[in-house]
Amino acid sequence: MANGVLGEGYSSRLNQEVRIKRGLSYGAGSGLGARRDSGFFSAYAQTRNNAAPEVAALLKAELVRLATEPVSTGELVPRKAALSGNYARELETGAGLVSAVASLTAYDLPFPP
């Protein structure tokens, strides 16, 4: 959920700050690679060279904000709906289902009940 609020989709905080409010990128986002023990996190935006320091500061500020301020219900409700809807759509095809099972198996994660 936290990554969904921060950087997944057009309405995410990163995209709002970097693209929509300031026009510094065609898009900004973040990714989270979940694993059983540890994983990776990335935040990204493509921008012009002279705007890179400003964009990096915006990314960092949004990470700090996520860590220090509660997420409002107004942000959570639509993100929950989008994330659950996307997950359901991914499982609608055979390829999507195989991909989900492969990920669980590769990282030795339990299958949902």
MORA-V593652 format. One record per run of one state. SS is the DSSP state (~ for helix, > for strand, _ for the rest). FROM is the first residue (numbers start at 1). TO is the last residue. If there is no record, write none. Layout:
BEGIN
ss | from | to
SS | FROM | TO
SS | FROM | TO
END
This chain:
BEGIN
ss | from | to
_ | 1 | 1
~ | 2 | 7
_ | 8 | 12
~ | 13 | 21
_ | 22 | 27
> | 28 | 33
_ | 34 | 39
> | 40 | 45
_ | 46 | 48
~ | 49 | 68
_ | 69 | 72
~ | 73 | 90
_ | 91 | 93
~ | 94 | 106
_ | 107 | 113
END
